[in-house]
Amino acid sequence: MTRKSQDFFAHEIKSGQTEPGTRYSITFRSVSRWNVNSTCLVGDSNTGPLHFGTDKRRTFGETMPGQRFWAPKIDSIEPPVCCAYKNVVIMCGTNDVRQPDVNGPHDIEVIYNLYHTKLTEIRKLNPRCKIYVCPVLPTKCYRINQGALHFNSLIFTKLVRGDLGVQYVRGFNDFLDEDGSGLLSKNLSKQFDRHSRPDLLHLNLSGIRKLAGFIKQTVLGRYQGAAGDRNRRRLPTNYVNGRPYSSVAGSSGPTGDPARDGT
């Protein structure tokens, strides 16, 4: 039986259920100590360049095993894929709030309600996991940002304070431009897409590296604070497992093509 099946079936043979002479095969498996950090990452195109693996420079590394699932919009989040993981990280919502028919707070609240429903399903399927949500990133469009800000306010005031046990990935204020405009930082985002059109949404390599660092710091922060690691020296916030954020993401990035990247 697979690990995922253990969330749905009780593996037990009660006394009297077996016939004389019946033989059963028992398989023992070894579970890595890093399984405590197993992570399911569900996200849009800005998570596309994030990779799981053992390469210390181009992936999250062996201390954070997992798998990434693509979800360009909230309605494409598939809760069953989150089964069996210790951590679930969701980064989705930009493509929902930027739709032209989203015109005000009521529309944003409808989007949030769907988001809450998806997270509720994840919690039912995987009641023991840690759920982390990423706030919607700022963009270079004031209209989209108005919707993103309202959506994020619902995350902070309702979702995180609710009964689902949801936490949020910290550090996203660093994606704001230093000029105080409230727009996505020019230093952390692409200027143009591959068709030479202004790119309002996508992070560049520096932004992807910072995003990877925030996610990994959030997930591993729980493990580093465990009782078994109380003597471990606390790492500075701009380092993850002794390595700077810049070495957590690969060199590839979103294409900037909405049709291919989903944003």
FIMARMAR-82629 format. One line per 4 residues: number of its first residue (from 1); their letters; for each residue x, y, z of C-alpha. Coordinates in Angstrom, 1 decimal. Last residue first. Layout:
N
NUM	A	X:Y:Z; ...
# end
This chain:
263
263	TGDR	-0.7:34.5:-15.5; -1.1:30.9:-16.6; 2.5:30.6:-17.7; 2.0:29.3:-21.2
259	APDG	-1.0:31.4:-22.3; 0.1:34.4:-20.2; 3.5:34.4:-21.9; 6.0:35.8:-19.4
255	TPGS	8.2:32.8:-19.9; 8.5:32.2:-16.2; 12.0:31.6:-14.9; 15.0:29.3:-15.3
251	SGAV	18.2:29.8:-13.3; 17.2:27.6:-10.4; 16.2:28.7:-7.0; 17.7:28.2:-3.6
247	SSYP	21.2:29.6:-4.1; 20.3:33.3:-4.0; 18.5:32.9:-0.7; 21.8:32.6:1.0
243	RGNV	23.0:29.2:2.2; 23.5:28.1:5.8; 20.3:26.2:6.0; 18.4:29.2:4.7
239	YNTP	20.0:32.6:5.0; 18.6:36.1:4.9; 16.8:35.7:8.2; 20.0:35.0:10.1
235	LRRR	20.3:31.3:11.2; 19.6:30.2:14.7; 22.4:28.0:16.0; 21.1:24.5:16.6
231	NRDG	20.9:23.6:20.3; 17.1:23.5:20.3; 17.2:21.0:17.4; 15.5:18.0:19.0
227	AAGQ	12.8:20.1:20.6; 11.7:21.5:17.2; 12.5:25.1:16.3; 14.6:24.1:13.2
223	YRGL	11.6:22.0:12.0; 9.1:24.9:12.2; 11.5:27.3:10.6; 12.0:24.8:7.8
219	VTQK	8.7:25.5:6.2; 8.7:29.3:6.6; 12.4:29.6:5.7; 11.8:27.5:2.6
215	IFGA	8.9:29.6:1.4; 10.7:32.9:2.1; 13.9:31.7:0.4; 12.1:30.5:-2.7
211	LKRI	10.4:33.9:-3.0; 13.7:35.7:-2.8; 15.2:33.5:-5.4; 12.2:34.0:-7.7
207	GSLN	12.6:37.8:-7.2; 16.2:37.7:-8.2; 15.5:35.6:-11.2; 12.7:37.9:-12.4
203	LHLL	9.2:37.9:-10.9; 6.2:38.0:-13.2; 3.1:40.2:-13.0; 3.1:43.4:-14.9
199	DPRS	5.2:42.4:-17.9; 5.3:45.2:-20.4; 5.2:43.6:-23.9; 8.3:42.7:-25.8
195	HRDF	6.8:39.4:-26.9; 9.1:37.4:-24.5; 7.7:39.4:-21.6; 9.1:42.8:-20.6
191	QKSL	10.4:44.4:-17.4; 10.6:41.3:-15.4; 10.4:41.6:-11.6; 12.6:41.9:-8.6
187	NKSL	14.4:45.2:-9.3; 11.3:46.9:-10.6; 9.5:46.1:-7.3; 5.8:45.3:-7.7
183	LGSG	3.7:48.4:-7.0; 2.9:50.1:-3.7; 4.2:53.4:-5.0; 6.6:53.8:-2.0
179	DEDL	9.7:54.2:-4.3; 11.2:51.1:-2.8; 9.0:48.9:-4.9; 7.1:46.2:-3.0
175	FDNF	8.4:42.6:-3.1; 9.9:42.9:0.3; 6.4:43.2:1.7; 6.2:39.5:1.0
171	GRVY	8.3:38.5:3.9; 6.1:36.1:5.7; 4.4:33.0:4.4; 1.0:32.7:6.0
167	QVGL	-0.4:30.3:8.5; -3.6:28.3:8.4; -4.9:26.3:11.3; -8.3:25.8:9.8
163	DGRV	-10.2:27.4:12.7; -10.0:31.1:11.6; -7.5:33.8:12.5; -5.3:33.1:9.4
159	LKTF	-8.3:33.0:7.2; -10.3:35.9:8.5; -8.2:39.0:9.2; -4.9:38.1:7.4
155	ILSN	-6.3:36.3:4.4; -9.2:38.7:4.1; -6.7:41.6:4.1; -4.8:39.7:1.3
151	FHLA	-7.9:39.7:-0.9; -8.4:43.4:-0.3; -4.8:44.2:-1.2; -4.9:42.0:-4.3
147	GQNI	-8.1:43.7:-5.5; -6.6:47.2:-5.2; -3.3:45.8:-6.7; -5.1:44.8:-9.8
143	RYCK	-6.3:48.4:-10.4; -2.9:49.9:-9.5; -1.1:47.8:-12.1; 2.6:46.9:-11.6
139	TPLV	1.7:43.9:-9.5; 1.8:43.1:-5.8; 2.0:39.4:-4.9; -1.1:37.7:-3.5
135	PCVY	-0.3:36.6:0.0; 1.3:33.1:0.2; -0.6:30.5:2.2; 0.9:27.9:4.6
131	IKCR	-1.0:24.8:5.7; 0.7:22.4:8.1; -0.5:18.9:7.7; -2.3:16.8:10.3
127	PNLK	-5.9:17.0:8.9; -4.9:16.0:5.3; -8.1:15.3:3.4; -10.3:17.5:5.6
123	RIET	-7.7:20.2:5.8; -7.3:20.2:2.0; -11.1:20.5:1.6; -11.2:23.5:3.9
119	LKTH	-8.4:25.0:1.9; -10.4:24.7:-1.3; -13.5:26.2:0.4; -11.5:29.1:1.8
115	YLNY	-10.2:29.9:-1.7; -13.8:29.7:-3.1; -14.9:32.2:-0.4; -12.0:34.4:-1.2
111	IVEI	-13.0:34.7:-4.8; -16.6:35.6:-3.8; -15.0:38.2:-1.4; -13.0:39.7:-4.2
107	DHPG	-16.2:40.1:-6.3; -17.9:41.8:-3.3; -15.0:44.1:-2.7; -15.1:45.6:-6.3
103	NVDP	-14.8:45.2:-10.0; -13.6:41.7:-10.9; -15.0:41.4:-14.4; -11.7:42.4:-15.9
99	QRVD	-9.9:39.4:-14.2; -6.9:40.5:-12.1; -8.3:39.1:-8.8; -8.4:35.6:-10.1
95	NTGC	-5.1:35.4:-11.9; -3.3:36.7:-8.8; -5.0:34.2:-6.5; -2.6:31.3:-6.0
91	MIVV	0.4:30.5:-3.9; -0.5:27.6:-1.6; 2.1:25.7:0.5; 1.1:22.4:2.1
87	NKYA	3.4:20.8:4.7; 3.6:17.3:6.1; 2.5:15.7:2.8; 0.3:12.6:2.7
83	CCVP	-2.6:14.2:0.8; -2.0:17.5:-0.9; -2.8:16.2:-4.4; -6.4:15.4:-3.2
79	PEIS	-7.0:19.2:-2.8; -6.9:20.0:-6.6; -6.4:23.8:-7.0; -7.8:24.7:-10.5
75	DIKP	-10.6:26.8:-9.0; -8.0:29.1:-7.4; -6.3:30.0:-10.7; -3.1:29.1:-12.4
71	AWFR	-2.7:25.9:-10.3; 0.5:23.9:-11.1; 1.6:21.3:-8.7; 5.1:21.2:-7.1
67	QGPM	6.5:18.2:-5.3; 8.3:17.5:-2.1; 11.6:17.1:-0.2; 12.9:19.8:2.0
63	TEGF	16.2:18.8:3.7; 17.4:17.3:0.4; 17.6:20.7:-1.3; 15.1:23.4:-2.2
59	TRRK	16.5:23.2:-5.8; 19.1:24.8:-8.0; 22.1:25.3:-5.7; 21.9:22.5:-3.2
55	DTGF	20.9:20.0:-5.9; 18.9:17.3:-3.9; 15.5:17.9:-5.4; 12.5:20.1:-5.4
51	HLPG	12.2:22.9:-7.9; 10.9:26.5:-8.0; 11.0:28.0:-11.5; 7.2:27.5:-12.0
47	TNSD	6.3:29.1:-8.7; 5.7:32.5:-10.4; 3.5:30.6:-12.9; 0.8:29.7:-10.4
43	GVLC	1.0:27.6:-7.3; 0.6:24.4:-5.3; 3.7:23.4:-3.3; 3.3:20.1:-1.5
39	TSNV	6.1:19.8:1.1; 7.8:17.0:2.9; 9.6:18.7:5.9; 9.0:15.9:8.5
35	NWRS	10.1:13.5:5.7; 13.6:14.8:6.3; 14.3:11.9:8.7; 14.0:9.6:5.7
31	VSRF	11.4:6.9:6.0; 12.6:3.3:5.6; 10.0:0.7:4.6; 9.0:-2.6:6.1
27	TISY	6.9:-5.0:4.0; 4.8:-7.6:5.6; 3.6:-10.6:3.6; 0.6:-12.5:4.9
23	RTGP	0.0:-16.2:5.0; -3.3:-18.0:5.5; -2.9:-21.5:7.1; -5.8:-21.1:9.4
19	ETQG	-8.3:-18.5:8.2; -7.8:-14.8:9.1; -10.4:-12.4:10.5; -10.5:-14.0:14.0
15	SKIE	-8.2:-11.4:15.6; -8.2:-8.1:13.7; -6.0:-7.4:10.7; -5.2:-3.6:10.5
11	HAFF	-4.2:-1.1:8.0; -7.0:1.5:8.3; -7.6:3.1:5.0; -7.9:6.8:3.8
7	DQSK	-4.8:8.6:5.0; -2.8:5.4:4.8; -3.5:5.3:1.0; -1.1:8.2:0.5
3	RTM	1.8:6.2:1.9; 1.2:3.5:-0.7; 0.0:0.0:0.0
# end
